[in-house]
Each structure stands twice: as structure tokens, then as C-alpha cells.
Amino acid sequence: MRVDLVIHPDVGSPERTILHIHGGGFVFGSTRTHRFLAAQMSRACRARVVLFDYRLMPGHSIGSSIRDCMTAYEWVAATYRDSPLVLSGDSAGGNLMLTVLSRLHSDGRRLPVAAVGMSAWLDPDYQHPAGAPRDSFFSLRFARRAADLAEPRSAITPLEAALPTVPVLLQCGAEEPIGPANHALVEQLDGNGVTAELQMWERQPHVFQMLAPFTREAVAALDAVDAFLSALNQREVPTKPSAARSTPPPPGA
């Protein structure tokens, strides 16, 4: 398994460690495709960011992908045991992120201090309503074809598994078809008293955070991730059920 450690030059001593699971519909993507995003995450969050290559469909099973994610998490947790550990993922990586959280909880293993999903693809069976706004960067046809490769299908339906018990931040474009599933997850977490927040960004494409530092929205979104994590450190994010909410982008975004 290839593992890349990314620390932005502007970061002196990292304050936290982020293990990021790259997206790509379970069929493509790598440390190379996401290294630039990792560098921007490192800068914004003053963190070391760990990327890794997991086995992809159709050459490998979805079970292999999940096992690689679990292995990477255990390695990072052991290697940086004295650093606050955050688990993140974009698109299909956000799906795998939730699966990892569920398995860690079920197995009684060390949990991360928080989880961050960027345009997390959580519902492979989503049907886009006729006439609804569409995000041209997210192809439902491609998503369904990729999802059909997964066996068993339940392996990529994390909303049906055990819910996370750690604070969760979700971000997505307001026109993305993955929005309803992200909102549903926040509502479920809210009902369980878990700190959660959904940030819907107007006129932003799928995984728009990858556009940092070239768009102000992408920069602001990564800064919002840092604000969420920093607030947890300062115990400013409430843990009562009302913590789950949907918010617009920060002023000026």
C-alpha cells in the first residue's frame, strides 16, 4: 500500500493528523490525484495529512477497499498516537469514511476525534427528482455503474450501518444530488445527540474543495473545516442534539 505524508510548507509543527480517504467512485483516484487537496487541507488545518492508495474495483472487491482503509487507519493511529486524529473523505471516500467509523465503533477500537466528509456519496441508490437542479460535475450514470460493481451492495450503504459517535462535519454543493443523503445523516446524528453540521455551498460543484486555493469558496470551506475542529478542541461545539444544523457558506463566500 502506498502512503503519502503531506505537510504544507507553511505549517511548522502540525497540530493534528488527518487521514484522508480519496474519492473516485471506488474505481479510480490515488495519492497523486489528491495530493494537492491534501496540501491545502494541511495549510488550512495546520495538520499533517496522510493519503494512501487502496485497492479499487473492478480489479478488486469493495471488501478489499474497506480492509485497506482499516489497515491505513490502524497504522496512522499507532504511528501518531499522541496527535489528535481526524478521519476525512471526499465523494466515495466519504462513503468509506463512514464504513470505517462504523467498524471501529463495533470493534471497540480507538475512534478519531472527528470526521469530515466533502461531498460524501452516501446513497448509491439515489434517484434525482425530475426538474431538480443538477451538478454537472457529478454523473449519476457513472455513480450507478460504479455502485453496481460492489458486492455486497450493503458494503456501500453506510446510512444503514451503525451511526458515527464522533463529531461530524459534512460539506457539499447545494445542487449536488448527494445533498439529501448528507442531510439525512445529520438528522440521524442529531437524534442520537452527536455533534454534527452540514454546510451547503451555493453554486459549488462536486468536491469543490479541490479548487483551493483558486476559488474563494474552496478556501473558505477548508477554513471552515479548521474552525470546526478548533472549536471541538476549545469545547465550543455543543454536544447536545441541537448541534446538528445546516448552514450557508460564511459571509462573502
Beta strands, then each sheet from edge to edge (+ up, - down):
strand 1: 3-6
strand 2: 16-21
strand 3: 47-52
strand 4: 85-90
strand 5: 114-118
strand 6: 168-173
strand 7: 196-201
strand 8: 245-247
sheet 1: 1+ 3- 2- 4- 5- 6- 7- 8-
end
